[in-house]
């Protein structure tokens, strides 16, 4: 049975608060798991281990959102080198400069107040 002392989401957020991008791995299923869960998808395996990503990935898809108020921003899917995909955004460059195939590096965005930190990305190389 999985360790129920802390929820998978709480463990994930604790990793982010330490500046890490945590993900899970099931040895019996030889499967990377992300978003954090109690059981591995498909197999239902309960042997999930926490691992820490090296923080490098590749933009799989991207779009620019133009809200009625406020600045445009990008939303992207990033394929991490460890084998999982997550939705995020790339910062420090114009939204339209984010391209499919671009290499990116993880960093933590820590909002002020009571909001939890979340992963964002920056270009891994000069654009």
N, CA, C and O atoms as a Tinker XYZ file with bonds, in Angstrom:
   508  protein
     1  N      0.834000   -1.189000    0.000000    73     2
     2  CA     0.000000    0.000000    0.000000    64     1     3
     3  C      0.874000    1.246000    0.000000    63     2     4     5
     4  O      1.963000    1.244000    0.574000    81     3
     5  N      0.400000    2.316000   -0.645000    73     3     6
     6  CA     1.156000    3.563000   -0.621000    64     5     7
     7  C      1.199000    4.161000    0.784000    63     6     8     9
     8  O      0.320000    3.905000    1.606000    81     7
     9  N      2.224000    4.954000    1.045000    73     7    10
    10  CA     2.347000    5.652000    2.320000    64     9    11
    11  C      1.285000    6.744000    2.377000    63    10    12    13
    12  O      1.301000    7.671000    1.567000    81    11
    13  N      0.369000    6.638000    3.326000    73    11    14
    14  CA    -0.732000    7.585000    3.413000    64    13    15
    15  C     -0.439000    8.728000    4.386000    63    14    16    17
    16  O     -1.335000    9.514000    4.694000    81    15
    17  N      0.796000    8.833000    4.872000    73    15    18
    18  CA     1.137000    9.882000    5.828000    64    17    19
    19  C      0.964000   11.266000    5.210000    63    18    20    21
    20  O      0.633000   12.220000    5.916000    81    19
    21  N      1.180000   11.385000    3.922000    73    19    22
    22  CA     1.068000   12.668000    3.235000    64    21    23
    23  C      0.475000   12.410000    1.856000    63    22    24    25
    24  O      0.823000   11.429000    1.199000    81    23
    25  N     -0.407000   13.279000    1.424000    73    23    26
    26  CA    -1.024000   13.094000    0.113000    64    25    27
    27  C      0.017000   13.294000   -0.984000    63    26    28    29
    28  O      1.000000   14.004000   -0.769000    81    27
    29  N     -0.174000   12.685000   -2.154000    73    27    30
    30  CA     0.749000   12.908000   -3.266000    64    29    31
    31  C      0.858000   14.390000   -3.633000    63    30    32    33
    32  O      1.945000   14.867000   -3.961000    81    31
    33  N     -0.255000   15.115000   -3.579000    73    31    34
    34  CA    -0.213000   16.545000   -3.900000    64    33    35
    35  C      0.635000   17.304000   -2.881000    63    34    36    37
    36  O      1.415000   18.178000   -3.260000    81    35
    37  N      0.495000   16.985000   -1.604000    73    35    38
    38  CA     1.291000   17.650000   -0.569000    64    37    39
    39  C      2.781000   17.368000   -0.761000    63    38    40    41
    40  O      3.608000   18.261000   -0.581000    81    39
    41  N      3.125000   16.144000   -1.123000    73    39    42
    42  CA     4.530000   15.798000   -1.377000    64    41    43
    43  C      5.058000   16.566000   -2.583000    63    42    44    45
    44  O      6.177000   17.078000   -2.553000    81    43
    45  N      4.256000   16.648000   -3.641000    73    43    46
    46  CA     4.631000   17.395000   -4.843000    64    45    47
    47  C      4.886000   18.866000   -4.503000    63    46    48    49
    48  O      5.890000   19.438000   -4.928000    81    47
    49  N      3.988000   19.468000   -3.747000    73    47    50
    50  CA     4.144000   20.874000   -3.365000    64    49    51
    51  C      5.374000   21.055000   -2.480000    63    50    52    53
    52  O      6.076000   22.059000   -2.602000    81    51
    53  N      5.644000   20.106000   -1.596000    73    51    54
    54  CA     6.851000   20.178000   -0.760000    64    53    55
    55  C      8.106000   20.174000   -1.630000    63    54    56    57
    56  O      9.058000   20.902000   -1.349000    81    55
    57  N      8.113000   19.355000   -2.685000    73    55    58
    58  CA     9.238000   19.371000   -3.635000    64    57    59
    59  C      9.377000   20.755000   -4.258000    63    58    60    61
    60  O     10.479000   21.298000   -4.317000    81    59
    61  N      8.270000   21.328000   -4.723000    73    59    62
    62  CA     8.326000   22.655000   -5.339000    64    61    63
    63  C      8.859000   23.699000   -4.361000    63    62    64    65
    64  O      9.641000   24.567000   -4.747000    81    63
    65  N      8.449000   23.621000   -3.122000    73    63    66
    66  CA     8.923000   24.583000   -2.117000    64    65    67
    67  C     10.423000   24.458000   -1.891000    63    66    68    69
    68  O     11.058000   25.409000   -1.435000    81    67
    69  N     10.998000   23.304000   -2.202000    73    67    70
    70  CA    12.456000   23.102000   -2.116000    64    69    71
    71  C     13.146000   23.426000   -3.440000    63    70    72    73
    72  O     14.360000   23.262000   -3.566000    81    71
    73  N     12.373000   23.886000   -4.430000    73    71    74
    74  CA    12.960000   24.220000   -5.728000    64    73    75
    75  C     13.131000   23.024000   -6.633000    63    74    76    77
    76  O     13.922000   23.072000   -7.575000    81    75
    77  N     12.401000   21.941000   -6.367000    73    75    78
    78  CA    12.524000   20.699000   -7.139000    64    77    79
    79  C     11.230000   20.400000   -7.885000    63    78    80    81
    80  O     10.140000   20.749000   -7.431000    81    79
    81  N     11.366000   19.755000   -9.030000    73    79    82
    82  CA    10.206000   19.255000   -9.766000    64    81    83
    83  C     10.119000   17.758000   -9.501000    63    82    84    85
    84  O     10.815000   16.962000  -10.131000    81    83
    85  N      9.260000   17.387000   -8.564000    73    83    86
    86  CA     9.100000   15.986000   -8.201000    64    85    87
    87  C      8.139000   15.275000   -9.139000    63    86    88    89
    88  O      7.189000   15.868000   -9.649000    81    87
    89  N      8.403000   14.003000   -9.354000    73    87    90
    90  CA     7.501000   13.147000  -10.123000    64    89    91
    91  C      7.602000   11.749000   -9.529000    63    90    92    93
    92  O      8.470000   11.482000   -8.698000    81    91
    93  N      6.725000   10.872000   -9.949000    73    91    94
    94  CA     6.714000    9.517000   -9.406000    64    93    95
    95  C      7.136000    8.504000  -10.469000    63    94    96    97
    96  O      7.055000    8.755000  -11.671000    81    95
    97  N      7.587000    7.355000   -9.978000    73    95    98
    98  CA     8.000000    6.254000  -10.845000    64    97    99
    99  C      7.526000    4.949000  -10.212000    63    98   100   101
   100  O      7.651000    4.749000   -9.003000    81    99
   101  N      6.982000    4.065000  -11.046000    73    99   102
   102  CA     6.563000    2.741000  -10.590000    64   101   103
   103  C      7.555000    1.710000  -11.114000    63   102   104   105
   104  O      7.564000    1.430000  -12.312000    81   103
   105  N      8.397000    1.133000  -10.244000    73   103   106
   106  CA     9.356000    0.118000  -10.690000    64   105   107
   107  C      8.680000   -1.117000  -11.287000    63   106   108   109
   108  O      9.155000   -1.654000  -12.288000    81   107
   109  N      7.583000   -1.571000  -10.691000    73   107   110
   110  CA     6.944000   -2.793000  -11.200000    64   109   111
   111  C      6.342000   -2.590000  -12.583000    63   110   112   113
   112  O      6.299000   -3.521000  -13.388000    81   111
   113  N      5.879000   -1.381000  -12.859000    73   111   114
   114  CA     5.292000   -1.085000  -14.169000    64   113   115
   115  C      6.312000   -0.449000  -15.112000    63   114   116   117
   116  O      6.026000   -0.244000  -16.291000    81   115
   117  N      7.514000   -0.134000  -14.588000    73   115   118
   118  CA     8.526000    0.588000  -15.354000    64   117   119
   119  C      7.884000    1.810000  -16.016000    63   118   120   121
   120  O      8.020000    2.030000  -17.220000    81   119
   121  N      7.180000    2.601000  -15.192000    73   119   122
   122  CA     6.355000    3.691000  -15.706000    64   121   123
   123  C      6.600000    4.975000  -14.912000    63   122   124   125
   124  O      6.564000    4.976000  -13.681000    81   123
   125  N      6.849000    6.064000  -15.637000    73   123   126
   126  CA     6.920000    7.389000  -15.036000    64   125   127
   127  C      5.488000    7.877000  -14.847000    63   126   128   129
   128  O      4.641000    7.690000  -15.719000    81   127
   129  N      5.225000    8.503000  -13.704000    73   127   130
   130  CA     3.868000    8.957000  -13.387000    64   129   131
   131  C      3.888000   10.446000  -13.042000    63   130   132   133
   132  O      4.634000   10.886000  -12.167000    81   131
   133  N      3.065000   11.199000  -13.737000    73   131   134
   134  CA     2.853000   12.613000  -13.425000    64   133   135
   135  C      1.471000   12.954000  -13.945000    63   134   136   137
   136  O      1.145000   12.590000  -15.074000    81   135
   137  N      0.751000   13.552000  -13.265000    73   135   138
   138  CA     0.553000   14.304000  -12.070000    64   137   139
   139  C      0.498000   13.328000  -10.901000    63   138   140   141
   140  O      0.050000   12.195000  -11.078000    81   139
   141  N      0.941000   13.732000   -9.714000    73   139   142
   142  CA     1.030000   12.824000   -8.574000    64   141   143
   143  C     -0.273000   12.088000   -8.265000    63   142   144   145
   144  O     -1.361000   12.662000   -8.297000    81   143
   145  N     -0.124000   10.800000   -7.966000    73   143   146
   146  CA    -1.275000    9.926000   -7.713000    64   145   147
   147  C     -0.949000    8.937000   -6.604000    63   146   148   149
   148  O      0.196000    8.810000   -6.171000    81   147
   149  N     -1.984000    8.247000   -6.162000    73   147   150
   150  CA    -1.801000    7.171000   -5.185000    64   149   151
   151  C     -1.398000    5.868000   -5.862000    63   150   152   153
   152  O     -0.629000    5.087000   -5.303000    81   151
   153  N     -1.922000    5.629000   -7.078000    73   151   154
   154  CA    -1.671000    4.388000   -7.815000    64   153   155
   155  C     -1.262000    4.719000   -9.242000    63   154   156   157
   156  O     -1.679000    5.736000   -9.796000    81   155
   157  N     -0.448000    3.860000   -9.830000    73   155   158
   158  CA    -0.027000    4.060000  -11.215000    64   157   159
   159  C     -1.220000    3.888000  -12.155000    63   158   160   161
   160  O     -2.017000    2.966000  -11.982000    81   159
   161  N     -1.346000    4.771000  -13.147000    73   159   162
   162  CA    -2.412000    4.595000  -14.128000    64   161   163
   163  C     -2.225000    3.276000  -14.878000    63   162   164   165
   164  O     -1.106000    2.769000  -14.958000    81   163
   165  N     -3.258000    2.737000  -15.405000    73   163   166
   166  CA    -3.299000    1.510000  -16.197000    64   165   167
   167  C     -3.082000    0.271000  -15.329000    63   166   168   169
   168  O     -3.939000   -0.613000  -15.296000    81   167
   169  N     -1.933000    0.192000  -14.618000    73   167   170
   170  CA    -1.623000   -1.029000  -13.863000    64   169   171
   171  C     -2.201000   -1.032000  -12.453000    63   170   172   173
   172  O     -2.441000   -2.099000  -11.888000    81   171
   173  N     -2.425000    0.135000  -11.884000    73   171   174
   174  CA    -2.887000    0.213000  -10.503000    64   173   175
   175  C     -1.802000   -0.107000   -9.487000    63   174   176   177
   176  O     -2.098000   -0.299000   -8.307000    81   175
   177  N     -0.553000   -0.165000   -9.927000    73   175   178
   178  CA     0.559000   -0.480000   -9.022000    64   177   179
   179  C      0.650000    0.567000   -7.912000    63   178   180   181
   180  O      0.447000    1.758000   -8.147000    81   179
   181  N      0.957000    0.105000   -6.709000    73   179   182
   182  CA     1.035000    1.009000   -5.558000    64   181   183
   183  C      2.472000    1.272000   -5.111000    63   182   184   185
   184  O      2.695000    1.846000   -4.045000    81   183
   185  N      3.439000    0.859000   -5.914000    73   183   186
   186  CA     4.847000    0.984000   -5.523000    64   185   187
   187  C      5.488000    2.283000   -6.020000    63   186   188   189
   188  O      6.663000    2.291000   -6.386000    81   187
   189  N      4.734000    3.363000   -6.036000    73   187   190
   190  CA     5.241000    4.623000   -6.579000    64   189   191
   191  C      6.349000    5.207000   -5.710000    63   190   192   193
   192  O      6.209000    5.327000   -4.493000    81   191
   193  N      7.445000    5.564000   -6.357000    73   191   194
   194  CA     8.589000    6.194000   -5.699000    64   193   195
   195  C      8.675000    7.642000   -6.174000    63   194   196   197
   196  O      8.344000    7.945000   -7.320000    81   195
   197  N      9.115000    8.522000   -5.298000    73   195   198
   198  CA     9.340000    9.910000   -5.693000    64   197   199
   199  C     10.747000   10.064000   -6.251000    63   198   200   201
   200  O     11.716000    9.535000   -5.706000    81   199
   201  N     10.832000   10.794000   -7.340000    73   199   202
   202  CA    12.113000   11.141000   -7.954000    64   201   203
   203  C     12.107000   12.638000   -8.242000    63   202   204   205
   204  O     11.055000   13.278000   -8.225000    81   203
   205  N     13.289000   13.190000   -8.506000    73   203   206
   206  CA    13.410000   14.614000   -8.797000    64   205   207
   207  C     13.935000   14.783000  -10.216000    63   206   208   209
   208  O     14.969000   14.222000  -10.580000    81   207
   209  N     13.218000   15.555000  -11.005000    73   207   210
   210  CA    13.606000   15.827000  -12.386000    64   209   211
   211  C     14.882000   16.666000  -12.425000    63   210   212   213
   212  O     15.144000   17.463000  -11.524000    81   211
   213  N     15.664000   16.476000  -13.473000    73   211   214
   214  CA    16.833000   17.322000  -13.704000    64   213   215
   215  C     16.414000   18.704000  -14.194000    63   214   216   217
   216  O     17.220000   19.634000  -14.211000    81   215
   217  N     15.142000   18.833000  -14.595000    73   215   218
   218  CA    14.597000   20.145000  -14.925000    64   217   219
   219  C     14.698000   20.567000  -16.375000    63   218   220   221
   220  O     14.422000   21.724000  -16.692000    81   219
   221  N     15.084000   19.670000  -17.263000    73   219   222
   222  CA    15.184000   20.020000  -18.679000    64   221   223
   223  C     14.090000   19.335000  -19.474000    63   222   224   225
   224  O     13.747000   18.180000  -19.225000    81   223
   225  N     13.545000   20.073000  -20.439000    73   223   226
   226  CA    12.493000   19.516000  -21.270000    64   225   227
   227  C     12.425000   20.208000  -22.615000    63   226   228   229
   228  O     13.226000   21.091000  -22.923000    81   227
   229  N     11.452000   19.790000  -23.411000    73   227   230
   230  CA    11.254000   20.307000  -24.764000    64   229   231
   231  C      9.797000   20.703000  -24.928000    63   230   232   233
   232  O      8.897000   19.955000  -24.546000    81   231
   233  N      9.564000   21.883000  -25.500000    73   231   234
   234  CA     8.194000   22.331000  -25.744000    64   233   235
   235  C      7.561000   21.416000  -26.786000    63   234   236   237
   236  O      8.074000   21.277000  -27.897000    81   235
   237  N      6.450000   20.796000  -26.421000    73   235   238
   238  CA     5.708000   19.895000  -27.309000    64   237   239
   239  C      4.635000   20.654000  -28.079000    63   238   240   241
   240  O      4.404000   20.380000  -29.256000    81   239
   241  N      3.981000   21.604000  -27.423000    73   239   242
   242  CA     2.930000   22.415000  -28.044000    64   241   243
   243  C      2.868000   23.741000  -27.307000    63   242   244   245
   244  O      3.208000   23.818000  -26.126000    81   243
   245  N      2.437000   24.781000  -28.000000    73   243   246
   246  CA     2.336000   26.096000  -27.372000    64   245   247
   247  C      1.257000   26.924000  -28.045000    63   246   248   249
   248  O      0.959000   26.743000  -29.225000    81   247
   249  N      0.686000   27.820000  -27.287000    73   247   250
   250  CA    -0.270000   28.782000  -27.822000    64   249   251
   251  C     -0.119000   30.075000  -27.039000    63   250   252   253
   252  O      0.401000   30.079000  -25.923000    81   251
   253  N     -0.575000   31.168000  -27.627000    73   251   254
   254  CA    -0.555000   32.463000  -26.952000    64   253   255
   255  C     -1.988000   32.822000  -26.587000    63   254   256   257
   256  O     -2.889000   32.774000  -27.424000    81   255
   257  N     -2.180000   33.177000  -25.335000    73   255   258
   258  CA    -3.492000   33.585000  -24.833000    64   257   259
   259  C     -3.510000   35.106000  -24.760000    63   258   260   261
   260  O     -2.600000   35.725000  -24.208000    81   259
   261  N     -4.559000   35.701000  -25.325000    73   259   262
   262  CA    -4.726000   37.157000  -25.318000    64   261   263
   263  C     -5.958000   37.496000  -24.482000    63   262   264   265
   264  O     -7.059000   37.592000  -25.024000    81   263
   265  N     -5.790000   37.681000  -23.161000    73   263   266
   266  CA    -6.954000   37.992000  -22.330000    64   265   267
   267  C     -7.498000   39.379000  -22.657000    63   266   268   269
   268  O     -6.779000   40.238000  -23.167000    81   267
   269  N     -8.765000   39.581000  -22.358000    73   267   270
   270  CA    -9.392000   40.870000  -22.628000    64   269   271
   271  C     -8.681000   41.981000  -21.862000    63   270   272   273
   272  O     -8.515000   43.089000  -22.371000    81   271
   273  N     -8.267000   41.678000  -20.648000    73   271   274
   274  CA    -7.492000   42.627000  -19.853000    64   273   275
   275  C     -6.176000   41.964000  -19.471000    63   274   276   277
   276  O     -6.141000   40.774000  -19.161000    81   275
   277  N     -5.117000   42.722000  -19.493000    73   275   278
   278  CA    -3.820000   42.176000  -19.121000    64   277   279
   279  C     -2.992000   41.810000  -20.340000    63   278   280   281
   280  O     -3.442000   41.894000  -21.482000    81   279
   281  N     -1.784000   41.406000  -20.057000    73   279   282
   282  CA    -0.820000   41.071000  -21.103000    64   281   283
   283  C     -1.048000   39.671000  -21.660000    63   282   284   285
   284  O     -1.560000   38.789000  -20.972000    81   283
   285  N     -0.660000   39.484000  -22.912000    73   283   286
   286  CA    -0.691000   38.150000  -23.525000    64   285   287
   287  C      0.327000   37.257000  -22.810000    63   286   288   289
   288  O      1.334000   37.735000  -22.287000    81   287
   289  N      0.047000   35.965000  -22.798000    73   287   290
   290  CA     0.969000   35.005000  -22.200000    64   289   291
   291  C      0.852000   33.688000  -22.957000    63   290   292   293
   292  O     -0.130000   33.449000  -23.660000    81   291
   293  N      1.855000   32.843000  -22.807000    73   291   294
   294  CA     1.813000   31.547000  -23.489000    64   293   295
   295  C      1.397000   30.455000  -22.520000    63   294   296   297
   296  O      1.600000   30.558000  -21.311000    81   295
   297  N      0.818000   29.419000  -23.078000    73   295   298
   298  CA     0.534000   28.176000  -22.372000    64   297   299
   299  C      1.176000   27.091000  -23.216000    63   298   300   301
   300  O      1.000000   27.065000  -24.434000    81   299
   301  N      1.919000   26.199000  -22.582000    73   299   302
   302  CA     2.610000   25.179000  -23.365000    64   301   303
   303  C      2.569000   23.825000  -22.671000    63   302   304   305
   304  O      2.337000   23.725000  -21.466000    81   303
   305  N      2.798000   22.796000  -23.460000    73   303   306
   306  CA     3.022000   21.451000  -22.952000    64   305   307
   307  C      4.509000   21.184000  -23.076000    63   306   308   309
   308  O      5.096000   21.380000  -24.140000    81   307
   309  N      5.116000   20.739000  -21.988000    73   307   310
   310  CA     6.554000   20.470000  -21.973000    64   309   311
   311  C      6.775000   18.986000  -21.728000    63   310   312   313
   312  O      6.266000   18.424000  -20.759000    81   311
   313  N      7.538000   18.355000  -22.615000    73   311   314
   314  CA     7.958000   16.967000  -22.441000    64   313   315
   315  C      9.279000   16.975000  -21.679000    63   314   316   317
   316  O     10.304000   17.416000  -22.198000    81   315
   317  N      9.242000   16.484000  -20.444000    73   315   318
   318  CA    10.445000   16.454000  -19.625000    64   317   319
   319  C     11.337000   15.296000  -20.071000    63   318   320   321
   320  O     10.849000   14.271000  -20.547000    81   319
   321  N     12.630000   15.471000  -19.913000    73   319   322
   322  CA    13.588000   14.448000  -20.340000    64   321   323
   323  C     13.366000   13.112000  -19.631000    63   322   324   325
   324  O     13.753000   12.066000  -20.153000    81   323
   325  N     12.753000   13.134000  -18.459000    73   323   326
   326  CA    12.500000   11.900000  -17.708000    64   325   327
   327  C     11.310000   11.113000  -18.250000    63   326   328   329
   328  O     11.093000    9.969000  -17.848000    81   327
   329  N     10.532000   11.713000  -19.162000    73   327   330
   330  CA     9.458000   10.956000  -19.801000    64   329   331
   331  C      8.043000   11.344000  -19.424000    63   330   332   333
   332  O      7.111000   10.606000  -19.743000    81   331
   333  N      7.845000   12.459000  -18.764000    73   331   334
   334  CA     6.481000   12.905000  -18.475000    64   333   335
   335  C      6.232000   14.269000  -19.105000    63   334   336   337
   336  O      7.168000   14.983000  -19.466000    81   335
   337  N      4.977000   14.611000  -19.226000    73   335   338
   338  CA     4.561000   15.866000  -19.863000    64   337   339
   339  C      3.737000   16.675000  -18.867000    63   338   340   341
   340  O      2.936000   16.121000  -18.113000    81   339
   341  N      3.943000   17.991000  -18.874000    73   339   342
   342  CA     3.122000   18.852000  -18.037000    64   341   343
   343  C      2.777000   20.148000  -18.747000    63   342   344   345
   344  O      3.484000   20.585000  -19.655000    81   343
   345  N      1.679000   20.754000  -18.318000    73   343   346
   346  CA     1.254000   22.042000  -18.855000    64   345   347
   347  C      1.855000   23.137000  -17.990000    63   346   348   349
   348  O      1.862000   23.040000  -16.763000    81   347
   349  N      2.360000   24.182000  -18.640000    73   347   350
   350  CA     2.991000   25.268000  -17.913000    64   349   351
   351  C      3.056000   26.488000  -18.816000    63   350   352   353
   352  O      2.193000   26.692000  -19.670000    81   351
   353  N      4.089000   27.295000  -18.616000    73   351   354
   354  CA     4.365000   28.430000  -19.489000    64   353   355
   355  C      5.866000   28.676000  -19.498000    63   354   356   357
   356  O      6.584000   28.248000  -18.595000    81   355
   357  N      6.330000   29.373000  -20.533000    73   355   358
   358  CA     7.734000   29.761000  -20.634000    64   357   359
   359  C      7.801000   31.257000  -20.357000    63   358   360   361
   360  O      7.081000   32.041000  -20.975000    81   359
   361  N      8.655000   31.648000  -19.437000    73   359   362
   362  CA     8.796000   33.041000  -19.038000    64   361   363
   363  C     10.105000   33.623000  -19.558000    63   362   364   365
   364  O     10.946000   32.906000  -20.099000    81   363
   365  N     10.261000   34.918000  -19.386000    73   363   366
   366  CA    11.478000   35.672000  -19.726000    64   365   367
   367  C     11.666000   35.906000  -21.214000    63   366   368   369
   368  O     12.701000   36.432000  -21.623000    81   367
   369  N     10.690000   35.526000  -22.036000    73   367   370
   370  CA    10.722000   35.843000  -23.464000    64   369   371
   371  C      9.299000   36.203000  -23.883000    63   370   372   373
   372  O      8.347000   35.848000  -23.188000    81   371
   373  N      9.136000   36.903000  -25.010000    73   371   374
   374  CA     7.782000   37.210000  -25.475000    64   373   375
   375  C      6.999000   35.919000  -25.729000    63   374   376   377
   376  O      7.577000   34.928000  -26.177000    81   375
   377  N      5.700000   35.917000  -25.451000    73   375   378
   378  CA     4.903000   34.699000  -25.639000    64   377   379
   379  C      5.007000   34.117000  -27.048000    63   378   380   381
   380  O      5.010000   32.898000  -27.216000    81   379
   381  N      5.092000   34.973000  -28.049000    73   379   382
   382  CA     5.165000   34.485000  -29.433000    64   381   383
   383  C      6.531000   33.899000  -29.783000    63   382   384   385
   384  O      6.682000   33.276000  -30.834000    81   383
   385  N      7.524000   34.089000  -28.918000    73   383   386
   386  CA     8.867000   33.545000  -29.176000    64   385   387
   387  C      8.998000   32.094000  -28.731000    63   386   388   389
   388  O      9.994000   31.440000  -29.041000    81   387
   389  N      8.009000   31.587000  -28.012000    73   387   390
   390  CA     8.041000   30.185000  -27.575000    64   389   391
   391  C      7.711000   29.312000  -28.781000    63   390   392   393
   392  O      6.681000   29.509000  -29.425000    81   391
   393  N      8.569000   28.358000  -29.088000    73   391   394
   394  CA     8.411000   27.529000  -30.285000    64   393   395
   395  C      8.421000   26.044000  -29.935000    63   394   396   397
   396  O      9.087000   25.615000  -28.993000    81   395
   397  N      7.678000   25.283000  -30.705000    73   395   398
   398  CA     7.707000   23.827000  -30.573000    64   397   399
   399  C      9.135000   23.354000  -30.820000    63   398   400   401
   400  O      9.788000   23.799000  -31.764000    81   399
   401  N      9.613000   22.462000  -29.978000    73   399   402
   402  CA    10.978000   21.951000  -30.090000    64   401   403
   403  C     11.989000   22.720000  -29.261000    63   402   404   405
   404  O     13.130000   22.281000  -29.123000    81   403
   405  N     11.598000   23.856000  -28.706000    73   403   406
   406  CA    12.499000   24.672000  -27.891000    64   405   407
   407  C     12.867000   23.922000  -26.608000    63   406   408   409
   408  O     12.007000   23.340000  -25.947000    81   407
   409  N     14.143000   23.945000  -26.274000    73   407   410
   410  CA    14.600000   23.355000  -25.013000    64   409   411
   411  C     14.364000   24.369000  -23.897000    63   410   412   413
   412  O     14.653000   25.557000  -24.046000    81   411
   413  N     13.837000   23.881000  -22.783000    73   411   414
   414  CA    13.503000   24.750000  -21.663000    64   413   415
   415  C     14.013000   24.159000  -20.355000    63   414   416   417
   416  O     14.281000   22.963000  -20.243000    81   415
   417  N     14.136000   25.049000  -19.368000    73   415   418
   418  CA    14.631000   24.672000  -18.045000    64   417   419
   419  C     13.581000   25.056000  -16.996000    63   418   420   421
   420  O     13.015000   26.149000  -17.033000    81   419
   421  N     13.339000   24.148000  -16.079000    73   419   422
   422  CA    12.368000   24.340000  -14.999000    64   421   423
   423  C     12.847000   25.360000  -13.975000    63   422   424   425
   424  O     14.037000   25.463000  -13.681000    81   423
   425  N     11.896000   26.103000  -13.445000    73   423   426
   426  CA    12.113000   26.893000  -12.236000    64   425   427
   427  C     10.775000   26.999000  -11.516000    63   426   428   429
   428  O      9.720000   26.756000  -12.102000    81   427
   429  N     10.832000   27.358000  -10.263000    73   427   430
   430  CA     9.621000   27.460000   -9.452000    64   429   431
   431  C      9.121000   28.896000   -9.468000    63   430   432   433
   432  O      9.893000   29.837000   -9.285000    81   431
   433  N      7.825000   29.053000   -9.687000    73   431   434
   434  CA     7.174000   30.351000   -9.505000    64   433   435
   435  C      6.491000   30.294000   -8.145000    63   434   436   437
   436  O      5.618000   29.456000   -7.917000    81   435
   437  N      6.887000   31.181000   -7.250000    73   435   438
   438  CA     6.325000   31.199000   -5.899000    64   437   439
   439  C      5.488000   32.460000   -5.724000    63   438   440   441
   440  O      6.029000   33.526000   -5.430000    81   439
   441  N      4.177000   32.348000   -5.901000    73   439   442
   442  CA     3.311000   33.524000   -5.746000    64   441   443
   443  C      3.347000   34.040000   -4.309000    63   442   444   445
   444  O      3.681000   33.311000   -3.375000    81   443
   445  N      2.998000   35.304000   -4.159000    73   443   446
   446  CA     2.904000   35.874000   -2.816000    64   445   447
   447  C      1.616000   35.397000   -2.160000    63   446   448   449
   448  O      0.671000   34.992000   -2.836000    81   447
   449  N      1.595000   35.452000   -0.853000    73   447   450
   450  CA     0.387000   35.072000   -0.126000    64   449   451
   451  C      0.315000   33.578000    0.112000    63   450   452   453
   452  O      1.333000   32.910000    0.290000    81   451
   453  N     -0.909000   33.063000    0.112000    73   451   454
   454  CA    -1.152000   31.664000    0.461000    64   453   455
   455  C     -1.136000   30.710000   -0.723000    63   454   456   457
   456  O     -1.330000   29.508000   -0.542000    81   455
   457  N     -0.910000   31.213000   -1.929000    73   455   458
   458  CA    -0.926000   30.336000   -3.103000    64   457   459
   459  C      0.274000   29.394000   -3.087000    63   458   460   461
   460  O      1.362000   29.753000   -2.635000    81   459
   461  N      0.052000   28.192000   -3.586000    73   459   462
   462  CA     1.137000   27.219000   -3.686000    64   461   463
   463  C      2.056000   27.566000   -4.846000    63   462   464   465
   464  O      1.614000   28.168000   -5.825000    81   463
   465  N      3.341000   27.193000   -4.751000    73   463   466
   466  CA     4.251000   27.388000   -5.879000    64   465   467
   467  C      3.855000   26.472000   -7.032000    63   466   468   469
   468  O      3.158000   25.478000   -6.834000    81   467
   469  N      4.304000   26.813000   -8.231000    73   467   470
   470  CA     4.037000   25.968000   -9.390000    64   469   471
   471  C      5.198000   26.056000  -10.376000    63   470   472   473
   472  O      5.962000   27.021000  -10.356000    81   471
   473  N      5.329000   25.046000  -11.240000    73   471   474
   474  CA     6.458000   25.019000  -12.174000    64   473   475
   475  C      6.227000   25.924000  -13.377000    63   474   476   477
   476  O      5.135000   25.962000  -13.946000    81   475
   477  N      7.268000   26.646000  -13.751000    73   475   478
   478  CA     7.311000   27.405000  -14.999000    64   477   479
   479  C      8.655000   27.091000  -15.649000    63   478   480   481
   480  O      9.483000   26.380000  -15.079000    81   479
   481  N      8.856000   27.625000  -16.832000    73   479   482
   482  CA    10.080000   27.325000  -17.574000    64   481   483
   483  C     10.691000   28.588000  -18.148000    63   482   484   485
   484  O     10.013000   29.600000  -18.332000    81   483
   485  N     11.982000   28.511000  -18.428000    73   483   486
   486  CA    12.709000   29.551000  -19.137000    64   485   487
   487  C     13.464000   28.869000  -20.270000    63   486   488   489
   488  O     13.713000   27.666000  -20.207000    81   487
   489  N     13.831000   29.620000  -21.302000    73   487   490
   490  CA    14.617000   28.991000  -22.369000    64   489   491
   491  C     15.912000   28.409000  -21.802000    63   490   492   493
   492  O     16.567000   29.034000  -20.968000    81   491
   493  N     16.271000   27.221000  -22.254000    73   491   494
   494  CA    17.495000   26.571000  -21.775000    64   493   495
   495  C     18.727000   27.202000  -22.400000    63   494   496   497
   496  O     19.828000   27.117000  -21.856000    81   495
   497  N     18.530000   27.833000  -23.548000    73   495   498
   498  CA    19.633000   28.481000  -24.259000    64   497   499
   499  C     19.177000   29.859000  -24.688000    63   498   500   501
   500  O     17.979000   30.141000  -24.709000    81   499
   501  N     20.116000   30.715000  -25.028000    73   499   502
   502  CA    19.767000   32.061000  -25.488000    64   501   503
   503  C     18.892000   31.976000  -26.733000    63   502   504   505
   504  O     19.146000   31.178000  -27.635000    81   503
   505  N     17.869000   32.804000  -26.764000    73   503   506
   506  CA    16.936000   32.808000  -27.904000    64   505   507
   507  C     17.406000   33.804000  -28.928000    63   506   508
   508  O     16.767000   33.968000  -29.967000    81   507
